[in-house]
Structures are given as C-alpha cells and as structure tokens.
Amino acid sequence: MPTSAEVIQMAVTAVTESAARYGVTDTTVAELRNRIHGKPGYAEGYLNGNLTALLVRIADDHHTDCDEPICRTCDNLRDALTIRLADMTTDPRMRRPRPARWPLQG
C-alpha cells in the first residue's frame, strides 16, 4: 500500500500530465499562484468555488452533448459531483443558509 506522500506524488504527477495535454503552462500556473499567495482563506474559497463552477460547467456541457446510454464520462462526472456535494454538505461554512437543493430528493 502506498504511503500518503506517494499518493500525493501520484496525484501531482497525474494532474501535471493531464494539464500538459490541455496546454496548461508553467506561466499560467505561476500567475494564479502569485495571485492567491499569502491569502489562505481567499485562496481556499477561490479555488474551491472555481473548481466547483468548472465541474458544473463541464457536466452541463457534456450532458447537453451526450446521448449515450452507457458513458464513462457521465459515470466519472456523476462520481465527481457526488464527491463535491458530499464535501460541500459536510462543510460547516456551507450549512448557513442551507440551499434548497440539499438534500437531493430522488
């Protein structure tokens, strides 16, 4: 079983490789890092908020384009949205006020 340091390194490697395939440059990463450096509360909220918004946009775009009965991307987006909702609904900062969409009703 890998150590936590090894898991983190594997995650960094996977994100770095994927980012490179999509044209992310060291310059754009450095610009964002400089903008949020030294602002831990802002950085956390900014990053979480933007990642959530991007996840929703990607999911919405894919949902609009996908009509496949079985789709790995849909499965992965469902998992990612489940993780995000679980995180958001357990975060004490998100408990006030509680949005009407939570809990989801099936």
C-alpha positions as CSV (number, residue, x, y, z in Angstrom):
1,M,0.0,0.0,0.0
2,P,1.4,3.4,-1.0
3,T,2.2,6.0,1.7
4,S,0.3,9.2,1.9
5,A,3.3,11.0,0.4
6,E,3.4,8.5,-2.5
7,V,-0.4,9.0,-3.1
8,I,0.1,12.8,-3.2
9,Q,3.0,12.4,-5.6
10,M,1.0,10.2,-7.9
11,A,-1.9,12.7,-7.8
12,V,0.5,15.6,-8.7
13,T,2.0,13.6,-11.5
14,A,-1.4,12.7,-12.9
15,V,-2.7,16.3,-12.8
16,T,0.6,17.6,-14.3
17,E,0.4,15.1,-17.2
18,S,-3.3,15.9,-17.8
19,A,-2.7,19.6,-17.6
20,A,0.1,19.4,-20.1
21,R,-2.2,17.6,-22.6
22,Y,-4.6,20.5,-22.3
23,G,-2.0,23.2,-22.8
24,V,-1.6,24.4,-19.2
25,T,1.7,26.3,-18.9
26,D,4.0,26.9,-16.0
27,T,3.4,30.6,-16.6
28,T,-0.4,30.4,-16.1
29,V,0.1,28.3,-13.0
30,A,2.6,30.8,-11.6
31,E,0.3,33.7,-12.3
32,L,-2.5,32.0,-10.4
33,R,-0.2,31.0,-7.6
34,N,1.1,34.6,-7.3
35,R,-2.5,36.0,-7.2
36,I,-3.5,33.8,-4.3
37,H,-0.2,33.5,-2.4
38,G,-0.4,34.7,1.2
39,K,-4.2,34.7,1.2
40,P,-5.1,31.3,2.7
41,G,-8.8,31.9,3.3
42,Y,-9.3,33.7,-0.1
43,A,-7.2,31.0,-1.9
44,E,-9.3,28.1,-0.5
45,G,-12.6,29.8,-1.3
46,Y,-11.4,31.0,-4.7
47,L,-10.0,27.6,-5.7
48,N,-12.9,25.6,-4.3
49,G,-15.5,27.9,-5.8
50,N,-13.8,27.9,-9.2
51,L,-13.3,24.2,-9.3
52,T,-16.9,23.6,-8.4
53,A,-18.1,26.1,-11.1
54,L,-15.9,24.4,-13.7
55,L,-17.1,21.0,-12.7
56,V,-20.7,22.1,-13.1
57,R,-20.0,23.7,-16.5
58,I,-18.2,20.6,-17.8
59,A,-21.0,18.4,-16.5
60,D,-23.7,20.6,-18.1
61,D,-21.8,20.8,-21.4
62,H,-21.3,17.1,-21.5
63,H,-25.0,16.4,-20.6
64,T,-26.1,18.6,-23.4
65,D,-23.9,16.8,-25.9
66,C,-24.1,13.2,-24.7
67,D,-26.9,10.8,-25.6
68,E,-25.1,7.6,-25.0
69,P,-26.9,5.0,-22.7
70,I,-23.5,4.0,-21.2
71,C,-20.8,6.7,-21.0
72,R,-17.6,6.6,-18.9
73,T,-17.5,10.4,-18.9
74,C,-21.0,10.6,-17.5
75,D,-20.0,8.0,-14.8
76,N,-16.9,10.0,-13.9
77,L,-18.9,13.3,-13.7
78,R,-21.5,11.6,-11.6
79,D,-18.8,10.4,-9.2
80,A,-17.1,13.8,-9.1
81,L,-20.4,15.7,-8.5
82,T,-21.2,13.2,-5.7
83,I,-17.8,13.8,-4.1
84,R,-18.3,17.6,-4.4
85,L,-21.8,17.5,-2.9
86,A,-20.7,15.3,0.0
87,D,-17.8,17.7,0.7
88,M,-20.0,20.8,0.4
89,T,-22.8,19.4,2.6
90,T,-20.4,18.4,5.4
91,D,-18.5,21.7,5.4
92,P,-19.8,23.8,8.3
93,R,-19.4,27.0,6.3
94,M,-22.0,25.6,3.8
95,R,-24.6,25.0,6.5
96,R,-25.7,28.6,6.6
97,P,-28.0,29.1,4.9
98,R,-28.7,25.6,3.5
99,P,-29.6,25.8,-0.2
100,A,-32.9,24.4,-1.2
101,R,-31.3,21.7,-3.5
102,W,-29.9,19.8,-0.5
103,P,-30.7,17.1,0.2
104,L,-31.3,15.8,-3.3
105,Q,-34.7,14.1,-3.5
106,G,-34.7,11.0,-5.6
